[in-house]
Amino acid sequence: MKIFYLCNPASHGGKGAKFFNLILNHFEKKNIILDSVQTKYAGHATEIIRELDFTKYDGIALSGGDGTLFEVINGYFANTSVKKIPIGVIPVGRGNAFARDINLFPEKWENAVDAIAYRKTKWVDVGLCKTLDEKFYFINILGFGFVTDVAKTAFNLRVLGHLSYIIGVLYRTIFLKFYNLKIEADGKIFNRQNVFTEISNTCYTGKDFFMAPAAVIDDGYLDITLLNKLSRIKILQALPKIFTGDHVKMNEVESFKAKKIKIETEKPKLLTPDGQLTGSTPIEIECINNAIEVFVY
């Protein structure tokens, strides 16, 4: 068995580099032949996988978080190889939401290497998003509105660590604004005053947010979560509920599934596909059923 292994040394604030040799050694114990590379800058993983000759390998392994997986997925679908090979996710990033949905966790990252050695795989769905001037794929979640605004603020304050997110929430709550949203889901049209919208392929997003409790990664649908107009006090009450999934019980929250989605907002809203800050509304999204094969434990 021969695997192409890609490591993002910058994942989890630079902790990804510390796992590189550990992961190499574990692959060696499993008698797996490797070609390995470490990424050097943002977007490098996409470039590497786009140009990779899939015919030389039995699979791709990557170590990092959801952002690394996002880059790999987009390189994968840009690759022109006729042969398609499975992807193995070794979760050592800050956010490992997709890995969590396939029972892989950072504290037991060795299980991800074992899964590749066992050659146990599963076909999962992928989301395709088209904006006015680009298209990209996502495998975890795509959001905009309040959650994206918080992420943008936290990114600018990332030197503060976990405190950056708390400050982001408080800042965006103080300056909370609603916006008019038009969403078409499998032909049904909804007009709302919205706080945030999340389009989920997986149950989890980030490290611990149980955003879409009903999501299934291979059912051919994406799960839509809308948080609509509410008070500032209520939004602070709503956010902790996302850790347990109880937010979907709120009157201001709507949850439903769709295969094809069109979204318009009164002003362009920045997107966060798989935790990245890229693209803006209006958008068209499609769920591609069983689009990619992944190693599972």
C-alpha positions as CSV (number, residue, x, y, z in Angstrom):
1,M,0.0,0.0,0.0
2,K,1.4,3.4,-1.0
3,I,0.0,6.6,0.4
4,F,0.7,10.3,-0.4
5,Y,0.9,12.1,3.0
6,L,0.4,15.8,3.3
7,C,1.1,17.6,6.5
8,N,0.1,21.2,7.4
9,P,2.8,22.2,9.9
10,A,1.0,25.5,10.6
11,S,-2.3,23.8,11.7
12,H,-3.4,24.4,15.3
13,G,-1.2,27.4,15.7
14,G,1.9,25.5,14.6
15,K,1.3,22.3,16.6
16,G,0.8,20.4,13.3
17,A,4.6,20.4,12.8
18,K,5.1,18.4,16.0
19,F,3.1,15.5,14.7
20,F,4.9,15.1,11.4
21,N,7.5,12.6,12.5
22,L,5.1,10.9,14.9
23,I,2.7,10.2,12.1
24,L,5.5,9.1,9.8
25,N,6.7,6.6,12.4
26,H,3.1,5.2,12.9
27,F,2.7,4.7,9.1
28,E,6.1,2.8,9.1
29,K,4.8,0.5,11.9
30,K,1.9,-0.3,9.6
31,N,4.3,-1.2,6.7
32,I,2.7,1.6,4.6
33,I,5.0,3.1,1.9
34,L,4.8,6.9,1.9
35,D,5.6,9.9,-0.1
36,S,5.3,12.9,2.2
37,V,5.3,16.7,2.0
38,Q,4.7,19.6,4.3
39,T,2.8,22.7,3.1
40,K,4.5,26.0,3.1
41,Y,1.7,28.6,2.8
42,A,-2.0,29.0,2.6
43,G,-3.4,27.3,-0.5
44,H,-0.3,25.2,-1.0
45,A,-2.3,21.9,-0.2
46,T,-4.7,22.7,-3.1
47,E,-1.9,23.2,-5.5
48,I,-0.1,20.0,-4.5
49,I,-3.2,17.8,-4.7
50,R,-4.3,19.4,-7.9
51,E,-1.1,18.3,-9.6
52,L,-0.7,15.0,-7.9
53,D,-0.6,11.8,-10.1
54,F,-3.3,9.7,-8.4
55,T,-2.2,6.6,-10.4
56,K,0.9,6.2,-8.2
57,Y,-1.0,5.9,-4.9
58,D,-3.7,3.9,-3.1
59,G,-4.8,7.0,-1.1
60,I,-4.1,10.4,0.3
61,A,-3.5,11.2,4.0
62,L,-3.6,14.6,5.4
63,S,-2.8,15.9,8.9
64,G,-4.3,19.2,10.0
65,G,-7.8,20.6,10.6
66,D,-10.9,21.4,8.6
67,G,-9.0,24.2,6.8
68,T,-6.4,21.8,5.5
69,L,-9.1,19.3,4.4
70,F,-10.9,22.2,2.6
71,E,-7.7,22.9,0.6
72,V,-7.2,19.2,-0.2
73,I,-10.8,18.7,-1.3
74,N,-10.6,21.6,-3.7
75,G,-7.3,20.3,-5.1
76,Y,-8.9,16.9,-5.4
77,F,-11.8,18.0,-7.5
78,A,-9.5,20.2,-9.7
79,N,-7.3,17.1,-10.4
80,T,-7.8,15.7,-13.9
81,S,-6.7,12.1,-13.0
82,V,-9.1,9.5,-14.2
83,K,-8.3,7.3,-11.2
84,K,-9.8,8.5,-7.9
85,I,-8.4,7.5,-4.6
86,P,-9.7,7.7,-1.0
87,I,-8.7,10.4,1.5
88,G,-7.7,9.8,5.1
89,V,-8.0,12.6,7.6
90,I,-5.6,12.7,10.6
91,P,-7.2,15.2,12.9
92,V,-4.5,17.4,14.6
93,G,-5.9,20.8,13.8
94,R,-7.8,23.4,15.9
95,G,-11.1,22.4,14.4
96,N,-11.7,18.7,13.4
97,A,-15.4,18.7,12.7
98,F,-15.4,16.4,9.7
99,A,-13.2,13.9,11.4
100,R,-15.5,13.9,14.4
101,D,-18.4,12.8,12.2
102,I,-16.4,9.7,11.2
103,N,-15.4,8.9,14.8
104,L,-11.8,10.2,14.5
105,F,-10.5,12.5,17.3
106,P,-7.2,14.4,17.9
107,E,-6.5,12.6,21.2
108,K,-6.5,9.3,19.3
109,W,-5.0,10.4,16.0
110,E,-3.3,7.0,15.6
111,N,-6.8,5.6,14.8
112,A,-6.8,7.6,11.6
113,V,-3.6,6.0,10.5
114,D,-5.0,2.6,11.5
115,A,-8.1,3.3,9.4
116,I,-5.9,3.8,6.3
117,A,-4.0,0.6,7.0
118,Y,-7.3,-1.3,7.4
119,R,-8.5,0.1,4.1
120,K,-12.0,0.6,5.4
121,T,-13.7,3.4,3.5
122,K,-17.0,5.2,3.1
123,W,-18.5,7.4,0.4
124,V,-19.6,10.8,1.6
125,D,-21.3,13.9,0.2
126,V,-19.7,17.2,-0.7
127,G,-21.2,20.6,-1.2
128,L,-20.5,22.6,-4.3
129,C,-20.8,26.4,-4.0
130,K,-20.9,28.9,-6.9
131,T,-20.6,32.6,-6.3
132,L,-20.7,35.3,-9.0
133,D,-17.0,34.8,-9.8
134,E,-15.8,31.5,-8.4
135,K,-16.7,28.0,-7.3
136,F,-15.4,25.8,-4.5
137,Y,-16.2,22.6,-2.7
138,F,-16.8,22.2,1.0
139,I,-17.2,19.0,3.0
140,N,-18.1,20.3,6.5
141,I,-20.1,23.5,6.6
142,L,-20.7,26.9,4.9
143,G,-22.0,29.9,6.9
144,F,-22.5,33.6,6.8
145,G,-23.9,36.4,8.9
146,F,-23.2,36.6,12.7
147,V,-21.1,33.5,12.9
148,T,-18.9,34.7,10.0
149,D,-18.6,38.2,11.5
150,V,-17.5,36.7,14.8
151,A,-14.9,34.4,13.0
152,K,-13.5,37.5,11.1
153,T,-13.2,39.5,14.4
154,A,-11.6,36.5,16.2
155,F,-9.2,36.0,13.3
156,N,-8.0,39.6,13.6
157,L,-7.5,39.0,17.3
158,R,-6.1,35.5,17.1
159,V,-2.9,36.4,19.1
160,L,-5.3,36.4,22.1
161,G,-6.1,32.7,21.7
162,H,-9.5,31.4,22.8
163,L,-10.2,34.9,24.3
164,S,-10.4,36.2,20.7
165,Y,-13.7,34.3,20.1
166,I,-15.3,35.6,23.3
167,I,-14.4,39.1,22.3
168,G,-15.7,38.5,18.8
169,V,-19.1,37.4,20.2
170,L,-19.4,40.3,22.5
171,Y,-18.4,42.8,19.9
172,R,-20.7,41.5,17.2
173,T,-23.6,41.2,19.7
174,I,-23.2,44.9,20.6
175,F,-23.3,45.9,16.9
176,L,-25.8,43.2,15.9
177,K,-27.6,43.9,12.6
178,F,-30.3,41.9,10.9
179,Y,-30.4,41.6,7.1
180,N,-33.0,40.5,4.5
181,L,-32.4,37.0,3.3
182,K,-34.0,35.2,0.4
183,I,-33.4,31.5,0.3
184,E,-34.7,29.0,-2.2
185,A,-34.4,25.3,-1.1
186,D,-35.4,22.7,-3.6
187,G,-37.8,25.1,-5.1
188,K,-39.4,26.4,-1.9
189,I,-38.7,30.1,-1.2
190,F,-38.2,31.7,2.2
191,N,-37.8,35.4,3.0
192,R,-36.4,36.2,6.4
193,Q,-34.8,38.8,8.6
194,N,-31.7,36.8,9.4
195,V,-28.9,36.7,12.0
196,F,-26.9,33.8,10.5
197,T,-27.3,31.0,8.0
198,E,-25.4,27.7,8.2
199,I,-25.4,25.0,5.4
200,S,-24.1,21.8,7.0
201,N,-22.9,18.5,5.6
202,T,-21.7,17.4,9.0
203,C,-23.3,17.5,12.5
204,Y,-20.4,19.5,14.0
205,T,-18.6,22.7,13.1
206,G,-15.4,24.0,14.7
207,K,-14.3,22.1,17.7
208,D,-17.6,21.5,19.7
209,F,-20.5,23.3,18.0
210,F,-23.4,20.7,17.4
211,M,-24.8,23.0,14.7
212,A,-26.9,20.5,12.7
213,P,-27.9,17.5,14.9
214,A,-29.9,15.9,12.0
215,A,-27.1,16.1,9.4
216,V,-25.9,12.9,7.8
217,I,-22.8,13.0,5.6
218,D,-24.0,10.5,3.0
219,D,-27.8,11.1,2.7
220,G,-27.6,13.3,-0.4
221,Y,-28.9,16.4,1.4
222,L,-27.4,19.5,3.1
223,D,-28.9,20.7,6.4
224,I,-29.9,24.4,6.6
225,T,-30.0,26.2,9.9
226,L,-31.4,29.7,10.0
227,L,-31.3,31.9,13.1
228,N,-33.8,34.7,12.5
229,K,-34.4,38.1,14.1
230,L,-34.1,38.1,17.9
231,S,-32.9,40.3,20.8
232,R,-29.3,40.7,21.9
233,I,-30.1,39.0,25.2
234,K,-31.6,36.0,23.3
235,I,-28.6,35.7,21.0
236,L,-26.3,35.4,24.0
237,Q,-28.7,32.7,25.4
238,A,-28.8,30.9,22.0
239,L,-25.0,30.5,21.5
240,P,-24.4,28.1,24.4
241,K,-27.3,26.0,23.1
242,I,-25.3,25.2,20.0
243,F,-22.9,23.1,22.0
244,T,-25.7,20.7,22.8
245,G,-27.9,21.1,19.6
246,D,-30.7,22.6,21.7
247,H,-30.7,25.8,19.6
248,V,-32.8,24.0,17.0
249,K,-35.7,24.0,19.5
250,M,-35.9,27.8,19.6
251,N,-38.7,29.6,17.9
252,E,-36.2,31.8,16.1
253,V,-34.4,28.8,14.5
254,E,-35.5,27.0,11.4
255,S,-33.9,23.7,10.3
256,F,-34.5,21.8,7.1
257,K,-32.8,19.8,4.4
258,A,-32.3,20.4,0.7
259,K,-30.2,19.2,-2.3
260,K,-30.1,22.5,-4.2
261,I,-30.0,26.0,-2.6
262,K,-30.0,29.5,-3.9
263,I,-29.3,32.5,-1.5
264,E,-29.6,36.2,-1.9
265,T,-28.9,38.9,0.7
266,E,-29.5,42.6,0.5
267,K,-25.8,43.2,0.7
268,P,-23.0,40.7,-0.1
269,K,-22.2,38.6,3.0
270,L,-18.7,37.1,3.5
271,L,-18.7,33.3,3.6
272,T,-16.9,30.8,5.8
273,P,-16.7,27.5,4.0
274,D,-15.1,24.9,6.3
275,G,-13.9,27.7,8.5
276,Q,-12.2,29.7,5.8
277,L,-13.0,33.3,4.9
278,T,-13.7,33.4,1.2
279,G,-16.4,34.3,-1.3
280,S,-19.7,36.2,-0.8
281,T,-23.4,36.0,-1.5
282,P,-25.3,35.6,-3.8
283,I,-24.6,31.9,-4.0
284,E,-25.9,28.7,-5.5
285,I,-25.2,25.4,-3.6
286,E,-25.6,21.8,-4.6
287,C,-25.1,18.6,-2.6
288,I,-23.1,16.1,-4.6
289,N,-24.1,12.7,-3.2
290,N,-21.4,10.2,-2.6
291,A,-18.8,12.4,-4.2
292,I,-15.7,11.3,-2.4
293,E,-14.3,8.2,-0.7
294,V,-12.8,8.6,2.8
295,F,-11.0,6.2,5.2
296,V,-13.1,5.6,8.3
297,Y,-12.3,3.9,11.6
